Amino acid sequence: ATGRDANGIAYVLEAKRLAHFPDDNTALLDEPRLVQYEQDTSSRTTSSDSGLVYENGTKILLQGNVQVTQGATDTAVGSVTSADRMTIKLR
């Protein structure tokens, strides 16, 4: 899935497997990988063991071995953040 905003591509969401449930418009993801793009900064990549897309595709709940990697820029160092669970609101 690719999300766009006024600046172009805002994010790309990929997964090893997706199961869509049309009755409540949710989707289960196996090994999701989300790359978010913001103007004037490096991209942010988030991955986990599993995920759930909900609220009409505006939120993602990531679970199990969540890793967020922010690339370095001219003014900031890169970083890696780990968690067991994380919710991301998409623009």
Summary of the structure (lengths in Angstrom):
residues: 91
radius of gyration: 13.5
end to end distance: 13.2
largest distance: 46.4
contacts: 229
relative contact order: 0.21
helix: 0%
strand: 63%
